[in-house]
Amino acid sequence: MENMESKARTLVKTISFRIIIVIISTMVFWNATQNVSQTTLSSIIFNVAATAAYYIHERIWVRIKWDPMKKDSSKSDFSQNDLMK
């Protein structure tokens, strides 16, 4: 596959995305609980589960052959230009 993303790239993308989400989720949990221990526990549980889900989601999408710009001769004559109308 020509556009196959490496596992290392997916992992780096996952980590950078999760840093942003950790900050946001921690602020949301803090505003909801105003309790350090509840905020910490909730943030850890949520972010570990969400990180695993995101990584798995990305790896599944790497395996999907999808190129909307590539015309499949077995399909109708619908073109990319039709999307712009």
Z-matrix of the N, CA and C atoms (Angstrom, degrees):
N
C 1 1.457
C 2 1.521 1 108.53
N 3 1.296 2 115.32 1 132.60
C 4 1.458 3 119.24 2 -173.92
C 5 1.517 4 114.09 3 -77.08
N 6 1.304 5 119.39 4 -32.89
C 7 1.463 6 122.00 5 -177.96
C 8 1.518 7 112.75 6 -106.10
N 9 1.310 8 116.70 7 24.83
C 10 1.463 9 119.67 8 -178.40
C 11 1.523 10 109.77 9 -67.19
N 12 1.295 11 114.95 10 126.00
C 13 1.455 12 120.69 11 179.17
C 14 1.519 13 108.86 12 -85.15
N 15 1.326 14 116.70 13 136.67
C 16 1.455 15 119.99 14 -179.17
C 17 1.528 16 110.93 15 -71.73
N 18 1.314 17 115.64 16 157.77
C 19 1.461 18 120.63 17 177.71
C 20 1.526 19 110.44 18 -64.30
N 21 1.338 20 117.04 19 -34.59
C 22 1.464 21 120.49 20 179.10
C 23 1.532 22 110.64 21 -64.74
N 24 1.339 23 117.11 22 -42.65
C 25 1.471 24 120.39 23 178.69
C 26 1.525 25 110.47 24 -64.08
N 27 1.330 26 116.31 25 -43.04
C 28 1.469 27 119.70 26 177.85
C 29 1.518 28 110.37 27 -60.45
N 30 1.331 29 117.22 28 -40.75
C 31 1.458 30 120.89 29 -179.87
C 32 1.533 31 111.28 30 -65.15
N 33 1.326 32 117.63 31 -43.29
C 34 1.470 33 121.14 32 178.29
C 35 1.532 34 110.60 33 -63.99
N 36 1.324 35 117.42 34 -42.60
C 37 1.469 36 120.56 35 176.71
C 38 1.525 37 110.83 36 -61.67
N 39 1.325 38 116.33 37 -41.70
C 40 1.463 39 121.38 38 178.91
C 41 1.524 40 110.78 39 -60.24
N 42 1.327 41 116.19 40 -47.15
C 43 1.469 42 120.19 41 -178.49
C 44 1.519 43 111.47 42 -64.57
N 45 1.331 44 117.88 43 -45.05
C 46 1.466 45 119.64 44 -178.74
C 47 1.529 46 111.32 45 -64.64
N 48 1.327 47 116.65 46 -39.68
C 49 1.462 48 120.67 47 177.47
C 50 1.529 49 110.65 48 -65.47
N 51 1.331 50 116.31 49 -41.50
C 52 1.459 51 119.72 50 -177.42
C 53 1.521 52 112.31 51 -66.96
N 54 1.322 53 118.25 52 -32.36
C 55 1.468 54 120.06 53 177.16
C 56 1.524 55 109.78 54 -57.90
N 57 1.309 56 116.02 55 -44.87
C 58 1.474 57 120.59 56 178.58
C 59 1.525 58 110.26 57 -63.18
N 60 1.325 59 116.57 58 -45.52
C 61 1.466 60 120.79 59 -177.13
C 62 1.524 61 111.41 60 -69.36
N 63 1.325 62 118.71 61 -34.32
C 64 1.471 63 121.03 62 176.75
C 65 1.527 64 109.85 63 -60.05
N 66 1.308 65 116.42 64 -44.66
C 67 1.469 66 120.38 65 179.59
C 68 1.520 67 110.69 66 -62.32
N 69 1.330 68 116.04 67 -47.66
C 70 1.475 69 119.78 68 -178.96
C 71 1.522 70 111.41 69 -64.69
N 72 1.336 71 117.36 70 -47.43
C 73 1.466 72 119.15 71 -177.15
C 74 1.522 73 111.80 72 -66.28
N 75 1.326 74 116.82 73 -36.23
C 76 1.466 75 119.34 74 177.73
C 77 1.528 76 110.66 75 -63.18
N 78 1.322 77 116.60 76 -42.08
C 79 1.478 78 119.35 77 177.76
C 80 1.527 79 110.97 78 -63.68
N 81 1.330 80 117.05 79 -40.41
C 82 1.472 81 120.22 80 179.18
C 83 1.523 82 110.47 81 -65.72
N 84 1.345 83 117.25 82 -47.29
C 85 1.466 84 119.96 83 179.21
C 86 1.531 85 111.32 84 -62.60
N 87 1.324 86 117.15 85 -38.64
C 88 1.467 87 120.02 86 178.73
C 89 1.525 88 110.54 87 -63.91
N 90 1.328 89 116.74 88 -44.81
C 91 1.467 90 120.15 89 178.98
C 92 1.526 91 111.64 90 -63.73
N 93 1.308 92 117.09 91 -31.29
C 94 1.469 93 120.72 92 -179.46
C 95 1.520 94 112.42 93 -79.47
N 96 1.342 95 117.79 94 -35.09
C 97 1.464 96 119.67 95 -172.06
C 98 1.525 97 114.51 96 -109.45
N 99 1.321 98 117.18 97 -32.33
C 100 1.473 99 121.90 98 -173.51
C 101 1.534 100 111.27 99 54.38
N 102 1.331 101 115.73 100 30.41
C 103 1.458 102 121.84 101 -178.11
C 104 1.527 103 108.57 102 -132.99
N 105 1.323 104 116.39 103 121.73
C 106 1.467 105 120.80 104 -174.80
C 107 1.530 106 112.08 105 -61.39
N 108 1.323 107 117.94 106 -46.33
C 109 1.467 108 119.95 107 -176.72
C 110 1.528 109 111.68 108 -67.31
N 111 1.328 110 117.66 109 -42.22
C 112 1.468 111 120.20 110 177.66
C 113 1.526 112 111.18 111 -65.48
N 114 1.317 113 116.52 112 -40.53
C 115 1.466 114 120.76 113 178.45
C 116 1.523 115 110.45 114 -62.96
N 117 1.326 116 116.42 115 -45.76
C 118 1.466 117 120.67 116 -178.74
C 119 1.519 118 111.12 117 -63.05
N 120 1.326 119 117.45 118 -50.39
C 121 1.458 120 121.34 119 -179.11
C 122 1.529 121 111.34 120 -61.94
N 123 1.314 122 116.91 121 -46.38
C 124 1.470 123 120.87 122 179.65
C 125 1.522 124 111.17 123 -61.41
N 126 1.325 125 116.48 124 -43.58
C 127 1.468 126 120.71 125 -179.48
C 128 1.519 127 111.19 126 -63.91
N 129 1.327 128 117.18 127 -43.18
C 130 1.463 129 120.47 128 -179.73
C 131 1.526 130 111.01 129 -63.35
N 132 1.326 131 116.92 130 -50.60
C 133 1.470 132 120.95 131 -178.37
C 134 1.524 133 110.69 132 -60.63
N 135 1.331 134 116.13 133 -49.17
C 136 1.459 135 120.25 134 -178.53
C 137 1.526 136 111.35 135 -60.43
N 138 1.317 137 116.96 136 -46.91
C 139 1.462 138 119.87 137 -173.43
C 140 1.522 139 113.65 138 -74.32
N 141 1.314 140 118.78 139 -31.81
C 142 1.464 141 120.04 140 174.57
C 143 1.530 142 109.46 141 -65.57
N 144 1.325 143 116.77 142 -47.13
C 145 1.465 144 120.42 143 179.62
C 146 1.530 145 111.52 144 -64.33
N 147 1.312 146 117.36 145 -43.64
C 148 1.463 147 121.23 146 -178.67
C 149 1.527 148 111.78 147 -67.65
N 150 1.326 149 117.48 148 -35.57
C 151 1.468 150 120.63 149 177.95
C 152 1.520 151 110.64 150 -64.80
N 153 1.305 152 116.96 151 -44.27
C 154 1.463 153 120.80 152 178.19
C 155 1.530 154 110.55 153 -63.02
N 156 1.317 155 116.68 154 -43.81
C 157 1.465 156 120.64 155 179.55
C 158 1.526 157 111.50 156 -63.08
N 159 1.329 158 117.08 157 -42.24
C 160 1.463 159 121.37 158 179.38
C 161 1.522 160 111.22 159 -63.56
N 162 1.330 161 117.61 160 -45.04
C 163 1.462 162 121.45 161 -179.68
C 164 1.531 163 110.48 162 -61.83
N 165 1.313 164 116.98 163 -46.24
C 166 1.464 165 121.15 164 178.96
C 167 1.525 166 110.24 165 -62.20
N 168 1.319 167 116.99 166 -43.65
C 169 1.465 168 122.18 167 178.02
C 170 1.523 169 110.96 168 -58.19
N 171 1.324 170 117.52 169 -45.75
C 172 1.470 171 121.71 170 179.50
C 173 1.526 172 111.35 171 -63.59
N 174 1.324 173 117.47 172 -41.54
C 175 1.463 174 120.30 173 -179.46
C 176 1.521 175 111.52 174 -68.06
N 177 1.327 176 117.90 175 -33.94
C 178 1.466 177 120.72 176 175.51
C 179 1.515 178 109.84 177 -65.21
N 180 1.328 179 117.36 178 -44.76
C 181 1.466 180 120.94 179 -179.37
C 182 1.518 181 112.49 180 -65.08
N 183 1.321 182 118.31 181 -28.99
C 184 1.462 183 120.74 182 177.00
C 185 1.528 184 109.91 183 -62.40
N 186 1.310 185 116.99 184 -32.76
C 187 1.464 186 122.01 185 -176.88
C 188 1.526 187 113.28 186 -83.56
N 189 1.310 188 117.92 187 -12.40
C 190 1.465 189 120.93 188 -178.65
C 191 1.522 190 109.59 189 -81.88
N 192 1.312 191 115.94 190 124.35
C 193 1.460 192 121.17 191 176.94
C 194 1.520 193 107.61 192 -84.99
N 195 1.333 194 115.30 193 105.36
C 196 1.457 195 119.53 194 -176.76
C 197 1.510 196 108.99 195 -147.06
N 198 1.301 197 116.14 196 113.29
C 199 1.455 198 121.69 197 177.15
C 200 1.517 199 107.71 198 -136.55
N 201 1.327 200 117.64 199 95.04
C 202 1.466 201 119.94 200 -176.61
C 203 1.525 202 113.47 201 -62.97
N 204 1.325 203 118.12 202 -17.67
C 205 1.457 204 121.22 203 179.81
C 206 1.540 205 111.80 204 -84.63
N 207 1.318 206 117.09 205 -15.43
C 208 1.455 207 121.68 206 -177.71
C 209 1.515 208 109.47 207 -90.33
N 210 1.334 209 116.84 208 126.33
C 211 1.452 210 120.72 209 -178.51
C 212 1.516 211 110.05 210 -85.07
N 213 1.313 212 115.24 211 129.09
C 214 1.457 213 121.96 212 177.45
C 215 1.519 214 107.03 213 -97.44
N 216 1.318 215 117.56 214 120.18
C 217 1.463 216 121.38 215 -175.76
C 218 1.522 217 112.50 216 -65.91
N 219 1.321 218 117.99 217 -18.70
C 220 1.458 219 120.58 218 -179.22
C 221 1.520 220 112.37 219 -81.98
N 222 1.313 221 116.82 220 -7.84
C 223 1.459 222 120.20 221 -178.42
C 224 1.522 223 110.55 222 -102.92
N 225 1.311 224 117.31 223 177.84
C 226 1.458 225 122.03 224 -178.15
C 227 1.523 226 111.60 225 -66.91
N 228 1.304 227 116.91 226 176.99
C 229 1.458 228 122.71 227 -178.19
C 230 1.519 229 112.35 228 -84.17
N 231 1.287 230 118.37 229 24.02
C 232 1.462 231 122.68 230 177.45
C 233 1.517 232 108.46 231 -67.42
N 234 1.333 233 117.57 232 126.65
C 235 1.461 234 120.21 233 -176.78
C 236 1.519 235 111.30 234 -110.23
N 237 1.327 236 115.65 235 166.87
C 238 1.451 237 121.76 236 177.00
C 239 1.523 238 110.43 237 -61.70
N 240 1.317 239 116.93 238 -32.51
C 241 1.468 240 120.40 239 179.08
C 242 1.523 241 111.94 240 -63.72
N 243 1.328 242 116.80 241 -27.72
C 244 1.470 243 119.93 242 178.07
C 245 1.514 244 111.30 243 -64.51
N 246 1.329 245 117.06 244 -27.36
C 247 1.464 246 120.97 245 178.66
C 248 1.518 247 111.87 246 -69.75
N 249 1.314 248 117.15 247 -26.69
C 250 1.447 249 122.19 248 -176.21
C 251 1.526 250 112.37 249 -82.96
N 252 1.305 251 117.91 250 -12.12
C 253 1.476 252 121.28 251 -176.89
C 254 1.501 253 111.38 252 -78.94
